[in-house]
Amino acid sequence: MVVVFTKFPINPEFREEFEKRAVEKFGENGIDEMEGFMGMKILSGKSFPSMPQNDNVLIITYWKDMDSFLNYTKSDAFAKAHQNPPPKEMFKGSPTVEVYEVIKEI
């Protein structure tokens, strides 16, 4: 299984608006019909005392294998999902993508 983390650093004044957009629009362009897609979670960063403010929204997608994820990145569903990105002023920095392979699951 491959797990993809896409982290969006959000300016605090846009957090509520970005989260609403994420809940309403992310995952609504056919990702769930892609071969090998196993699920998606949208996480809202929470702050912990004595730690820096967590202004991130994290999208986690689960894929059967790397080929399934790569096929998604070349699909119409991926193109549609990225057609109307949020305004740049919503972000504190550039979104990042990290891909991991599950080597143990309990």
C-alpha positions as semicolon CSV with decimal commas, in nm:
position;residue;x (nm);y (nm);z (nm)
1;M;0,000;0,000;0,000
2;V;0,114;0,355;-0,078
3;V;0,010;0,652;0,137
4;V;0,032;1,007;-0,001
5;F;0,045;1,308;0,230
6;T;-0,031;1,650;0,082
7;K;0,028;1,925;0,338
8;F;-0,122;2,270;0,291
9;P;0,022;2,543;0,520
10;I;-0,275;2,780;0,559
11;N;-0,276;3,145;0,663
12;P;-0,484;3,153;0,984
13;E;-0,730;3,412;0,850
14;F;-0,822;3,174;0,564
15;R;-0,829;2,851;0,763
16;E;-1,206;2,821;0,799
17;E;-1,262;2,905;0,431
18;F;-0,995;2,658;0,315
19;E;-1,130;2,378;0,535
20;K;-1,483;2,437;0,404
21;R;-1,350;2,420;0,048
22;A;-1,157;2,101;0,127
23;V;-1,462;1,930;0,278
24;E;-1,692;2,033;-0,008
25;K;-1,462;1,992;-0,309
26;F;-1,162;1,767;-0,241
27;G;-1,232;1,415;-0,361
28;E;-1,535;1,515;-0,569
29;N;-1,381;1,478;-0,916
30;G;-1,366;1,101;-0,958
31;I;-1,069;0,998;-0,742
32;D;-1,293;0,739;-0,575
33;E;-1,347;0,571;-0,913
34;M;-0,975;0,531;-0,983
35;E;-0,829;0,181;-0,996
36;G;-0,635;0,114;-0,677
37;F;-0,778;0,406;-0,476
38;M;-0,844;0,290;-0,120
39;G;-0,954;0,605;0,062
40;M;-0,894;0,964;0,164
41;K;-0,881;1,156;0,490
42;I;-0,870;1,533;0,538
43;L;-0,707;1,638;0,865
44;S;-0,719;1,978;1,034
45;G;-0,401;2,063;1,224
46;K;-0,444;2,115;1,596
47;S;-0,203;2,290;1,827
48;F;-0,054;2,126;2,131
49;P;0,061;2,328;2,434
50;S;0,430;2,423;2,417
51;M;0,441;2,341;2,044
52;P;0,430;2,586;1,752
53;Q;0,092;2,679;1,604
54;N;-0,023;2,410;1,358
55;D;-0,189;2,586;1,064
56;N;-0,171;2,287;0,830
57;V;-0,444;2,096;0,655
58;L;-0,332;1,748;0,555
59;I;-0,486;1,535;0,282
60;I;-0,401;1,167;0,307
61;T;-0,482;0,929;0,023
62;Y;-0,435;0,552;0,026
63;W;-0,346;0,354;-0,286
64;K;-0,308;-0,017;-0,360
65;D;0,037;0,047;-0,508
66;M;0,260;0,315;-0,663
67;D;0,132;0,244;-1,015
68;S;-0,224;0,320;-0,901
69;F;-0,116;0,655;-0,759
70;L;0,092;0,743;-1,066
71;N;-0,200;0,654;-1,295
72;Y;-0,419;0,891;-1,094
73;T;-0,169;1,176;-1,145
74;K;-0,206;1,126;-1,523
75;S;-0,587;1,101;-1,520
76;D;-0,876;1,332;-1,607
77;A;-0,986;1,307;-1,242
78;F;-0,651;1,454;-1,131
79;A;-0,669;1,730;-1,395
80;K;-1,023;1,821;-1,285
81;A;-0,925;1,821;-0,917
82;H;-0,650;2,076;-0,985
83;Q;-0,836;2,306;-1,230
84;N;-0,943;2,578;-0,986
85;P;-0,683;2,597;-0,710
86;P;-0,743;2,811;-0,402
87;P;-0,607;3,169;-0,416
88;K;-0,236;3,193;-0,332
89;E;-0,301;3,428;-0,040
90;M;-0,463;3,136;0,148
91;F;-0,122;2,971;0,184
92;K;0,161;3,045;0,428
93;G;0,394;2,854;0,196
94;S;0,393;2,598;-0,083
95;P;0,198;2,277;-0,039
96;T;0,417;1,967;-0,013
97;V;0,359;1,609;-0,122
98;E;0,521;1,308;0,043
99;V;0,473;0,947;-0,068
100;Y;0,531;0,648;0,159
101;E;0,504;0,274;0,118
102;V;0,352;0,085;0,411
103;I;0,605;-0,169;0,538
104;K;0,411;-0,277;0,847
105;E;0,050;-0,244;0,953
106;I;-0,105;-0,346;1,284
